[in-house]
Amino acid sequence: HIALEWICVLFDVPGDVLQKKYAMDADKLQARTHIYADASPWGFGAFLSIDGVPTEYLAGSWDESDCERMGYAIGDCRGQAVWEALALLVCLRAWAEHWQWRQAVIRVKSDSKAARGALEKERSRSPMINAIARELALDRAMAVHDPLLEFAHVAGKRNEWADALSRLAEPGSGAAVPGPLRGAKQRRLPKRDWRWWRVWDAPG
């Protein structure tokens, strides 16, 4: 049922024909765009770096709709792997123009092995993370070019900017937007309601 729903959504994209372009020399492309992401049980944060220069950042808090869908309360550390995976999906959708419509290598960095591995392999033992992975799989399938997303590990102590952004929503954390990011643009995010989820509870 789930696989059939995913296929129906895939072929319901706008336009008459679903097309994808594959570049023969894609292996020669260098990753100029990096996304650093992190999550806490209260919220998430990420920043986009192009040629080593931070250009945008995003930060947000988990809301009741997230909790209802994921099955964890805000502040519940048992859902950490799920929150990390959802944070990756949020930032990849937020900055989709960098990879869905043009040929580019995007290196996505996170300190969560479970979240990175699940979204890279598009599968997980966790039903919630699997649902998130299906959403990203649909995004990748709908991209004009074959998406070159590289998931890489970054040590927690080297991901302190994204970590600080993810803790802005944590009560009493004292977190603030890191100084080097204050000159960057903040990306505004849409609500993660049923319209945002494309496969999970897709209408029709």
Backbone hydrogen bonds in HBPLUS format (Angstrom, degrees):
<---DONOR---> <-ACCEPTOR-->    atom                        ^
c    i                          cat <-CA-CA->   ^        H-A-AA   ^      H-
h    n   atom  resd res      DA  || num        DHA   H-A  angle D-A-AA Bond
n    s   type  num  typ     dist DA aas  dist angle  dist       angle   num
A0005-GLU N   A0001-HIS O   2.97 MM   4  6.17 156.6  2.03 146.8 153.3     1
A0006-TRP N   A0002-ILE O   2.97 MM   4  6.21 156.7  2.02 149.5 155.7     2
A0007-ILE N   A0003-ALA O   3.04 MM   4  6.31 161.0  2.08 149.4 153.7     3
A0008-CYS N   A0004-LEU O   2.96 MM   4  6.19 156.2  2.02 148.5 155.2     4
A0009-VAL N   A0005-GLU O   3.01 MM   4  6.26 157.9  2.06 150.0 155.3     5
A0010-LEU N   A0006-TRP O   2.96 MM   4  6.19 159.2  2.00 149.4 155.6     6
A0011-PHE N   A0007-ILE O   3.07 MM   4  6.29 160.3  2.11 152.0 155.1     7
A0012-ASP N   A0009-VAL O   3.11 MM   3  5.05 158.7  2.15 104.0 109.6     8
A0021-LYS N   A0144-VAL O   2.64 MM 123  6.03 153.9  1.70 152.9 162.2     9
A0146-ASP N   A0021-LYS O   3.03 MM 125  6.25 141.7  2.18 170.9 164.9    10
A0028-LYS N   A0025-ASP O   2.99 MM   3  5.67 164.1  2.02 120.0 125.2    11
A0029-LEU N   A0026-ALA O   3.10 MM   3  5.51 163.4  2.12 113.1 118.4    12
A0051-ASP N   A0032-ARG O   2.85 MM  19  5.12 163.7  1.88 147.3 152.4    13
A0107-ARG N   A0033-THR O   3.03 MM  74  6.41 167.9  2.04 162.3 161.8    14
A0034-HIS N   A0049-SER O   2.80 MM  15  5.10 165.1  1.83 154.4 159.5    15
A0049-SER N   A0034-HIS O   2.81 MM  15  5.10 167.4  1.82 157.6 160.6    16
A0035-ILE N   A0107-ARG O   2.87 MM  72  6.26 159.7  1.91 157.4 160.6    17
A0109-LYS N   A0035-ILE O   2.67 MM  74  5.95 177.3  1.67 176.3 177.1    18
A0036-TYR N   A0047-PHE O   3.05 MM  11  5.51 165.4  2.07 159.3 162.6    19
A0047-PHE N   A0036-TYR O   2.97 MM  11  5.51 145.9  2.08 145.2 156.1    20
A0037-ALA N   A0109-LYS O   2.99 MM  72  6.29 164.9  2.01 172.4 175.0    21
A0038-ASP N   A0045-GLY O   2.92 MM   7  5.56 149.9  2.01 168.8 168.0    22
A0045-GLY N   A0038-ASP O   3.03 MM   7  5.56 160.3  2.06 154.5 151.9    23
A0040-SER N   A0043-GLY O   2.77 MM   3  5.29 167.5  1.79 164.0 162.0    24
A0075-GLY N   A0041-PRO O   2.75 MM  34  4.43 162.2  1.78 128.1 125.6    25
A0062-TRP N   A0042-TRP O   3.07 MM  20  5.92 163.3  2.10 129.6 133.6    26
A0044-PHE N   A0060-GLY O   2.91 MM  16  5.53 156.2  1.97 147.0 152.2    27
A0060-GLY N   A0044-PHE O   3.09 MM  16  5.53 157.3  2.15 146.8 148.1    28
A0046-ALA N   A0058-LEU O   3.04 MM  12  5.45 153.1  2.12 151.1 149.9    29
A0058-LEU N   A0046-ALA O   2.86 MM  12  5.45 158.3  1.91 157.5 158.1    30
A0048-LEU N   A0056-GLU O   2.81 MM   8  5.21 161.7  1.84 144.2 149.8    31
A0055-THR N   A0048-LEU O   2.87 MM   7  5.89 162.1  1.90 158.9 164.4    32
A0050-ILE N   A0053-VAL O   2.96 MM   3  5.26 158.0  2.01 142.5 136.9    33
A0053-VAL N   A0050-ILE O   3.00 MM   3  5.26 163.4  2.03 111.1 116.5    34
A0185-LYS N   A0055-THR O   3.13 MM 130  6.37 156.6  2.19 144.9 138.0    35
A0057-TYR N   A0185-LYS O   2.89 MM 128  6.38 146.1  2.01 155.9 162.6    36
A0187-ARG N   A0057-TYR O   2.77 MM 130  5.95 164.3  1.79 159.1 164.6    37
A0066-ASP N   A0063-ASP O   3.07 MM   3  5.32 120.2  2.45 101.7 116.1    38
A0067-CYS N   A0063-ASP O   3.05 MM   4  6.41 160.4  2.09 153.4 159.1    39
A0068-GLU N   A0064-GLU O   2.86 MM   4  6.05 158.6  1.90 148.9 154.7    40
A0069-ARG N   A0065-SER O   3.04 MM   4  6.14 155.1  2.11 141.8 148.1    41
A0070-MET N   A0066-ASP O   2.82 MM   4  5.93 164.9  1.85 155.7 160.3    42
A0071-GLY N   A0067-CYS O   2.77 MM   4  5.47 143.1  1.91 141.0 149.0    43
A0076-ASP N   A0073-ALA O   3.02 MM   3  5.41 157.8  2.07 137.4 136.2    44
A0079-GLY N   A0076-ASP O   3.25 MM   3  6.10 167.3  2.26 121.1 124.3    45
A0080-GLN N   A0077-CYS O   3.13 MM   3  5.24 157.3  2.19 116.3 115.2    46
A0082-VAL N   A0079-GLY O   3.05 MM   3  5.32 116.4  2.47 105.6 121.1    47
A0083-TRP N   A0079-GLY O   2.89 MM   4  6.15 163.9  1.91 162.6 168.1    48
A0084-GLU N   A0080-GLN O   2.89 MM   4  6.11 154.8  1.95 151.3 158.4    49
A0085-ALA N   A0081-ALA O   3.07 MM   4  6.30 155.6  2.13 143.1 148.9    50
A0086-LEU N   A0082-VAL O   2.92 MM   4  6.18 161.1  1.96 153.7 159.1    51
A0087-ALA N   A0083-TRP O   2.87 MM   4  6.02 152.7  1.94 145.9 153.5    52
A0088-LEU N   A0084-GLU O   3.17 MM   4  6.46 150.3  2.26 142.7 149.4    53
A0089-LEU N   A0085-ALA O   3.14 MM   4  6.50 156.3  2.20 147.6 153.6    54
A0090-VAL N   A0086-LEU O   2.88 MM   4  6.13 159.4  1.92 153.1 159.0    55
A0091-CYS N   A0087-ALA O   3.05 MM   4  6.29 166.8  2.07 152.1 154.1    56
A0092-LEU N   A0088-LEU O   2.99 MM   4  6.09 156.0  2.05 146.7 153.8    57
A0093-ARG N   A0089-LEU O   3.00 MM   4  6.11 155.3  2.06 148.3 154.3    58
A0094-ALA N   A0090-VAL O   2.91 MM   4  6.07 151.8  1.99 143.9 152.8    59
A0095-TRP N   A0091-CYS O   3.05 MM   4  6.15 150.2  2.14 142.8 148.6    60
A0096-ALA N   A0093-ARG O   3.32 MM   3  4.86 156.6  2.38 107.4 103.1    61
A0098-HIS N   A0095-TRP O   3.11 MM   3  5.88 163.2  2.14 120.2 125.2    62
A0099-TRP N   A0096-ALA O   2.93 MM   3  5.47 162.9  1.96 118.0 123.5    63
A0100-GLN N   A0096-ALA O   2.72 MM   4  5.46 167.5  1.74 174.9 170.8    64
A0144-VAL N   A0100-GLN O   2.87 MM  44  6.03 152.1  1.95 173.3 167.3    65
A0106-ILE N   A0148-LEU O   2.90 MM  42  6.24 163.6  1.93 159.6 165.0    66
A0150-GLU N   A0106-ILE O   2.81 MM  44  6.07 170.5  1.82 156.9 160.0    67
A0108-VAL N   A0150-GLU O   2.67 MM  42  5.90 158.7  1.71 155.9 163.8    68
A0152-ALA N   A0108-VAL O   2.81 MM  44  6.02 166.9  1.83 157.3 159.5    69
A0110-SER N   A0152-ALA O   3.18 MM  42  6.65 153.9  2.25 163.0 168.8    70
A0154-VAL N   A0110-SER O   3.14 MM  44  5.52 144.7  2.27 120.7 123.8    71
A0116-ARG N   A0112-SER O   3.08 MM   4  6.16 170.5  2.09 151.6 154.7    72
A0117-GLY N   A0113-LYS O   2.92 MM   4  5.87 167.0  1.93 148.7 153.1    73
A0118-ALA N   A0114-ALA O   3.08 MM   4  6.08 157.1  2.13 142.0 148.3    74
A0119-LEU N   A0115-ALA O   3.12 MM   4  6.26 167.6  2.13 153.7 156.3    75
A0120-GLU N   A0116-ARG O   2.94 MM   4  6.03 148.9  2.04 149.8 159.1    76
A0121-LYS N   A0117-GLY O   2.94 MM   4  5.98 160.6  1.98 145.7 150.9    77
A0122-GLU N   A0118-ALA O   2.65 MM   4  5.35 121.0  2.00 133.5 149.5    78
A0123-ARG N   A0118-ALA O   3.08 MM   5  5.07 136.6  2.28 133.3 142.5    79
A0130-ASN N   A0126-SER O   2.86 MM   4  6.02 153.8  1.93 152.4 160.8    80
A0131-ALA N   A0127-PRO O   3.04 MM   4  6.23 148.2  2.14 138.8 146.2    81
A0132-ILE N   A0128-MET O   3.12 MM   4  6.48 151.5  2.20 144.2 151.7    82
A0133-ALA N   A0129-ILE O   2.83 MM   4  6.08 156.2  1.88 149.4 156.4    83
A0134-ARG N   A0130-ASN O   2.94 MM   4  6.21 147.4  2.05 146.2 154.4    84
A0135-GLU N   A0131-ALA O   3.26 MM   4  6.55 148.0  2.37 138.8 146.4    85
A0135-GLU N   A0132-ILE O   3.12 MM   3  5.17 120.1  2.49  95.3 109.8    86
A0136-LEU N   A0132-ILE O   3.17 MM   4  6.59 158.0  2.22 151.3 156.1    87
A0137-ALA N   A0133-ALA O   2.87 MM   4  6.08 153.9  1.94 146.1 154.4    88
A0138-LEU N   A0134-ARG O   3.00 MM   4  6.23 150.5  2.09 145.1 151.5    89
A0139-ASP N   A0135-GLU O   3.09 MM   4  6.43 158.5  2.13 146.0 151.9    90
A0140-ARG N   A0136-LEU O   2.88 MM   4  6.15 158.7  1.93 154.1 159.4    91
A0141-ALA N   A0137-ALA O   2.94 MM   4  6.12 152.1  2.02 142.3 150.4    92
A0142-MET N   A0138-LEU O   2.99 MM   4  6.19 141.2  2.14 147.9 157.7    93
A0143-ALA N   A0140-ARG O   3.24 MM   3  5.24 154.7  2.30 100.0 107.6    94
A0158-ARG N   A0155-ALA O   2.83 MM   3  5.27 149.1  1.92 114.4 124.6    95
A0159-ASN N   A0156-GLY O   3.07 MM   3  5.04 159.9  2.11 103.5 109.2    96
A0163-ASP N   A0159-ASN O   2.96 MM   4  6.12 154.9  2.02 151.1 159.3    97
A0164-ALA N   A0160-GLU O   2.93 MM   4  5.99 155.4  1.99 138.6 144.2    98
A0165-LEU N   A0161-TRP O   3.08 MM   4  6.39 157.5  2.13 147.9 153.8    99
A0166-SER N   A0162-ALA O   2.95 MM   4  6.18 148.5  2.06 144.7 153.4   100
A0167-ARG N   A0164-ALA O   3.16 MM   3  5.23 143.7  2.29  98.8 109.3   101
A0168-LEU N   A0165-LEU O   3.37 MM   3  5.46 169.7  2.38 105.8 108.0   102
A0170-GLU N   A0167-ARG O   3.10 MM   3  5.01 153.7  2.17 100.0 108.2   103
A0173-SER N   A0170-GLU O   3.20 MM   3  5.52 160.5  2.24 135.5 131.8   104
A0181-LEU N   A0178-PRO O   2.89 MM   3  5.52 150.6  1.98 120.9 130.2   105
A0182-ARG N   A0179-GLY O   3.12 MM   3  5.36 159.6  2.17 111.5 117.8   106
A0184-ALA N   A0181-LEU O   2.98 MM   3  5.13 156.6  2.03 106.7 114.3   107
A0196-TRP N   A0193-ASP O   2.98 MM   3  5.38 132.6  2.21 109.1 121.4   108
A0197-TRP N   A0193-ASP O   3.38 MM   4  6.81 151.4  2.46 151.6 159.2   109
A0202-ALA N   A0199-VAL O   3.24 MM   3  4.98 148.9  2.34 120.6 111.5   110
